[in-house]
């Protein structure tokens, strides 16, 4: 017998995945449509048409509820970082997206978003929200990481592997080996979680390349990015080399054939930075089955 709580959960998921905002269709062809992809259930959406960007219940404590649509938006890249822009120059979000997922970030250095950690929106393509959930990488470790001492204008910065779990702006994992970090490694867990949200098998993960910053998009190109990684199943030692594009947008890596619960990534080749050799990875997000 299915428990009553599970039936409620199923119905809630169906409603927020299938419900559409009234009146959006006349504003043009839908380019992309996402429902909230995080652990907690939220009736929240992002819809991009040719003319307008719609946001339904997007807000958290950091995002004003008045932001429901942007008319006449553009998506423009600066130093490879894509911004969703209202009008000519008003940057609303960093938007990291593909056909499957969408992550929105605000400028975490100005009110009301000051000090914000992580994205203000996590979205899955609408047809996938019944089956999958996006969760942070877990138990992340690395062979090295960069520590920058405090200066007169900023505190000490540790670009630790745990940053991959938090996935915030200006806080990538940065290796700390000589040169571009060839051979440096990062590990994380993909084990099932039978906790409060009862999420299941990890089918793959999204990697977000480079140093991602709202105020300093130039740091993406100035630092090195990963071009090729060697991915290893730590249980079987089975591995393969994967080529990554030079973009901060999400890139999916399938691990359905993995038998273990721990993945290791090793830097094999990089896109060289124009100013610094340090190689950066902005975030890692697991794609998992809903139970």
SVG drawing of the C-alpha trace seen along z (x, -y; Angstrom):
<svg xmlns="http://www.w3.org/2000/svg" viewBox="-4 -50 59 53">
<polyline fill="none" stroke="black" stroke-width="0.4" points="0.0,0.0 1.3,-3.5 1.4,-5.7 -0.8,-8.8 2.2,-11.1 3.7,-9.6 0.4,-10.1 0.4,-13.8 4.0,-14.1 3.2,-12.6 0.2,-14.8 2.2,-17.9 4.9,-17.0 2.4,-16.4 0.7,-19.8 3.9,-21.9 5.4,-20.1 2.4,-20.2 0.8,-23.6 1.5,-26.4 1.2,-30.2 -1.9,-31.6 -1.3,-33.8 2.3,-33.1 1.7,-31.4 0.8,-34.6 4.1,-36.1 6.0,-33.9 7.5,-30.5 8.8,-28.9 12.5,-28.6 13.0,-26.9 10.8,-25.9 11.9,-24.7 10.3,-23.6 12.0,-23.8 14.6,-20.9 15.7,-21.1 14.9,-18.8 12.0,-20.6 8.8,-20.8 8.1,-24.3 5.5,-25.6 8.2,-27.5 9.0,-28.0 11.2,-29.8 9.9,-30.2 11.8,-31.9 10.0,-32.9 11.3,-35.0 10.0,-38.2 9.7,-37.6 11.1,-35.8 8.5,-34.6 9.3,-33.8 6.7,-32.1 7.2,-32.0 10.9,-32.3 11.6,-34.3 13.3,-33.2 14.3,-35.5 16.8,-37.0 14.6,-37.5 11.8,-40.1 8.4,-38.6 7.6,-41.4 9.9,-40.0 7.4,-38.0 8.4,-38.8 11.0,-40.6 9.8,-42.1 12.4,-42.6 15.2,-40.6 18.4,-39.5 21.0,-36.8 24.4,-38.2 27.9,-36.8 30.7,-38.8 34.0,-36.9 31.9,-33.7 29.7,-34.3 26.0,-34.5 23.8,-37.3 20.1,-37.7 19.7,-41.4 16.6,-43.6 16.7,-46.4 20.1,-47.4 22.4,-47.1 20.4,-46.0 21.9,-42.7 19.3,-40.6 20.9,-37.2 23.8,-35.1 22.0,-32.3 23.8,-28.9 21.6,-26.7 21.2,-24.0 18.2,-22.0 18.0,-20.1 18.8,-22.5 18.8,-26.2 20.7,-27.9 20.1,-31.6 22.5,-33.7 22.1,-37.3 25.0,-39.6 25.8,-38.4 27.7,-41.6 24.8,-44.0 21.6,-44.2 19.2,-42.3 21.4,-39.5 24.6,-40.4 26.3,-37.3 24.0,-34.9 25.5,-31.4 24.6,-29.5 22.0,-30.0 18.6,-31.7 17.0,-29.2 17.6,-25.6 15.5,-24.4 14.9,-21.1 13.3,-20.9 9.6,-20.4 9.3,-16.9 12.1,-15.7 10.9,-17.1 8.7,-14.1 11.6,-11.7 14.8,-13.5 16.1,-15.9 19.3,-18.0 21.4,-17.9 24.9,-19.2 28.0,-16.9 28.8,-15.3 31.9,-14.5 34.1,-16.3 37.9,-16.1 40.9,-17.2 44.6,-16.6 45.2,-20.3 43.5,-23.7 44.5,-27.3 44.6,-29.5 45.0,-33.2 46.0,-35.4 43.9,-38.3 44.5,-41.7 43.5,-45.2 40.3,-44.9 39.2,-41.3 39.5,-38.4 41.5,-35.2 40.1,-33.1 40.2,-29.3 39.2,-27.8 38.6,-24.4 36.8,-21.3 33.8,-22.0 33.1,-25.0 31.9,-22.5 29.1,-21.5 28.0,-25.0 28.3,-26.1 28.4,-29.9 29.7,-32.8 33.4,-33.8 34.0,-30.5 35.3,-27.7 37.6,-24.8 41.0,-25.9 43.9,-23.4 47.2,-24.5 49.8,-22.5 52.7,-23.9 51.6,-24.9 48.0,-24.3 47.3,-21.5 47.6,-18.6 47.1,-15.4 45.3,-17.2 42.2,-15.3 38.9,-15.9 36.6,-13.2 33.0,-13.2 30.3,-10.7 27.3,-9.6 25.9,-7.3 22.1,-6.9 20.4,-9.0 17.5,-7.5 17.0,-10.6 14.1,-12.9 13.7,-13.4 14.4,-9.7 16.3,-10.4 17.8,-7.5 20.5,-6.5 22.8,-9.1 22.5,-8.8 25.1,-11.4 26.3,-14.9 26.6,-18.4 30.0,-20.1 30.2,-23.9 33.6,-24.9 35.8,-27.8 35.7,-30.8 32.1,-32.2 31.6,-35.8 28.9,-38.4 31.2,-41.5 34.3,-40.0 33.3,-37.9 36.8,-38.5 38.1,-36.0 36.6,-33.1 39.1,-33.7 41.9,-34.9 42.0,-31.6 42.4,-28.2 39.4,-25.9 39.3,-22.1 39.5,-20.8 39.8,-17.1 39.2,-15.1 39.8,-11.5 36.8,-10.1 37.3,-7.0 34.8,-4.7 36.8,-4.2 35.2,-0.7 36.1,0.9 38.9,-1.5 37.1,-1.8 37.8,-5.1 37.3,-7.2 38.6,-10.5 35.9,-13.2 36.3,-16.3 34.7,-19.5 33.6,-22.6 35.0,-25.9 31.8,-27.2 30.5,-27.8 27.1,-26.3 26.2,-22.9 27.8,-19.9 26.3,-16.4 28.4,-13.4 26.6,-10.0 27.6,-7.5 24.8,-4.9 27.5,-2.2 29.3,-3.0 29.2,-0.4 30.7,-2.4 29.7,-5.3 32.7,-7.5 33.9,-9.3 37.3,-10.8 38.0,-13.5 41.6,-14.1 42.7,-17.1 44.2,-15.9 44.2,-19.0 43.2,-22.6 42.1,-25.7 45.0,-28.1 44.1,-31.2 45.2,-34.5 46.7,-35.8 46.8,-32.9 47.7,-29.2 45.3,-28.2 42.6,-25.8 39.1,-26.3 35.8,-24.3 32.8,-26.3 30.4,-23.6 29.3,-19.9 25.6,-19.0 24.3,-15.5 21.3,-14.3 19.4,-11.7 16.3,-9.7 13.3,-10.6 12.1,-7.6"/>
</svg>
